[in-house]
Amino acid sequence: MIDTNTLEQGKDFDKLPENYVIFITEKDFRGDGKPAYQVERYYVDDHRPFSDGTHIIFVNGQHSGDDPIGMLMHDFSSKGANEMKNAVLAERARFLKETDEGHSEISRIEEAIRDEGRAEGRAEGRVEGRVEGEAIGMVKGRAEEKNSLAKR
């Protein structure tokens, strides 16, 4: 699905850009104590790389340390901007949490997420309603057909 938005129709697949999908996990799901785990695709039969330009990284959210990932995880779990080590991240957090403009921006984002969720819910509801309506219609149709047959 990532590739569908990055390649124009009719273009060769070798024109796809490199894609990195990064998951930040709450815990060290592998238990190896590493800051991150990289996943690459390969052919099962001969273990050669698939080389499709997709890279997956699982970041260990429990990792702490003085390395870049450790400092980022520290900042992500900080309660306030004053506890953060990264100045750019701290400044953005301070803006969003401590200013009226930041609160407005967060409200707009939350509203967009809510509206998107509502639209998805309505679409799912319409599909479920159609399926249920068709099932009820089939039952009623069979009953009417039996009544009609009995009258004939």
VMD Tcl script that draws the C-alpha trace (Angstrom):
set ca {
  {0.00 0.00 0.00}
  {2.92 2.34 0.63}
  {4.05 1.97 -2.97}
  {0.66 2.87 -4.43}
  {1.17 6.52 -3.49}
  {4.78 6.78 -4.63}
  {4.77 5.40 -8.16}
  {2.97 7.02 -11.07}
  {0.83 4.80 -13.28}
  {2.81 3.20 -16.08}
  {6.22 3.72 -14.43}
  {8.65 0.83 -13.91}
  {8.85 -0.72 -10.47}
  {12.59 -0.02 -10.34}
  {11.64 3.67 -10.02}
  {10.15 3.06 -6.56}
  {11.95 4.98 -3.82}
  {13.43 3.28 -0.77}
  {10.79 2.96 1.96}
  {11.42 2.69 5.67}
  {8.62 1.51 7.93}
  {9.48 2.17 11.57}
  {7.55 0.64 14.45}
  {8.27 1.93 17.93}
  {7.36 -0.90 20.27}
  {6.48 -0.35 23.89}
  {8.73 -3.20 25.03}
  {11.77 -5.07 23.76}
  {9.72 -7.69 21.93}
  {12.77 -9.82 21.09}
  {14.35 -9.50 24.52}
  {17.86 -9.03 23.13}
  {18.40 -5.60 24.66}
  {19.20 -3.96 21.33}
  {18.00 -0.42 20.57}
  {16.48 -1.50 17.25}
  {15.91 -4.54 15.05}
  {16.11 -4.29 11.27}
  {14.15 -6.61 9.00}
  {14.98 -7.20 5.35}
  {13.18 -9.43 2.85}
  {14.88 -12.35 1.14}
  {14.09 -15.30 -1.13}
  {13.39 -18.39 0.94}
  {14.94 -20.89 -1.49}
  {18.43 -19.38 -1.68}
  {18.41 -16.57 0.94}
  {19.38 -13.90 -1.58}
  {18.05 -10.42 -0.76}
  {14.73 -9.53 -2.37}
  {15.89 -5.89 -2.66}
  {12.46 -4.32 -3.15}
  {13.50 -1.11 -1.41}
  {11.39 -1.80 1.67}
  {13.10 -1.71 5.04}
  {11.41 -2.41 8.36}
  {12.82 -1.27 11.69}
  {11.44 -2.13 15.12}
  {12.63 0.39 17.70}
  {12.83 -0.88 21.26}
  {10.76 1.59 23.29}
  {12.34 0.34 26.53}
  {15.85 1.18 25.36}
  {17.64 3.80 27.42}
  {21.14 5.05 26.90}
  {23.21 7.91 25.61}
  {22.89 6.83 21.99}
  {20.42 8.60 19.65}
  {17.66 5.98 20.08}
  {18.05 5.98 23.86}
  {17.78 9.77 23.99}
  {14.74 9.74 21.68}
  {12.97 7.10 23.79}
  {13.76 9.22 26.87}
  {12.14 12.24 25.22}
  {9.11 10.22 24.09}
  {8.46 9.14 27.67}
  {9.13 12.56 29.23}
  {6.24 14.24 31.00}
  {7.22 17.72 29.84}
  {9.44 19.67 27.50}
  {11.83 20.64 30.31}
  {12.83 16.96 30.75}
  {13.63 16.44 27.06}
  {17.17 16.23 25.69}
  {16.42 17.09 22.05}
  {15.98 20.86 21.79}
  {13.87 20.74 18.59}
  {11.50 18.14 20.04}
  {11.30 20.03 23.34}
  {10.46 23.28 21.54}
  {7.68 21.60 19.54}
  {6.26 19.90 22.65}
  {6.34 23.19 24.52}
  {4.49 24.92 21.66}
  {1.80 22.21 21.44}
  {1.28 21.84 25.19}
  {1.84 25.35 26.51}
  {0.49 27.83 23.94}
  {-3.00 28.69 22.73}
  {-1.85 28.26 19.12}
  {-0.52 24.80 19.95}
  {-3.75 23.80 21.65}
  {-5.67 24.97 18.56}
  {-3.40 22.94 16.29}
  {-3.89 19.82 18.41}
  {-7.67 20.40 18.38}
  {-7.67 20.62 14.56}
  {-5.67 17.39 14.33}
  {-7.96 15.60 16.77}
  {-11.01 16.84 14.87}
  {-9.59 15.57 11.56}
  {-8.86 12.15 13.12}
  {-12.36 12.03 14.61}
  {-13.99 13.00 11.30}
  {-11.97 10.38 9.44}
  {-13.03 7.74 11.97}
  {-16.67 8.76 11.63}
  {-16.49 8.53 7.84}
  {-14.92 5.07 8.05}
  {-17.57 4.00 10.57}
  {-20.39 5.24 8.35}
  {-18.97 3.41 5.34}
  {-18.64 0.19 7.34}
  {-22.17 0.66 8.68}
  {-23.58 1.07 5.18}
  {-21.88 -2.13 4.04}
  {-23.15 -4.04 7.08}
  {-26.63 -2.57 6.56}
  {-26.68 -3.66 2.92}
  {-25.60 -7.19 3.82}
  {-28.22 -7.42 6.57}
  {-30.89 -5.92 4.32}
  {-30.13 -8.38 1.54}
  {-30.35 -11.29 3.98}
  {-33.72 -10.09 5.29}
  {-34.92 -9.53 1.71}
  {-33.92 -13.06 0.74}
  {-35.86 -14.53 3.68}
  {-38.94 -12.42 2.89}
  {-38.64 -13.28 -0.81}
  {-38.55 -16.99 -0.07}
  {-41.59 -16.67 2.21}
  {-43.52 -14.72 -0.45}
  {-42.52 -17.28 -3.09}
  {-43.82 -20.11 -0.89}
  {-47.10 -18.22 -0.26}
  {-47.47 -17.55 -3.98}
  {-46.79 -21.19 -4.80}
  {-49.30 -22.34 -2.19}
  {-51.99 -20.00 -3.58}
  {-51.41 -21.27 -7.13}
}
mol new
graphics top color blue
foreach p $ca { graphics top sphere $p radius 0.5 }
foreach p [lrange $ca 0 end-1] q [lrange $ca 1 end] { graphics top cylinder $p $q radius 0.2 }
display resetview
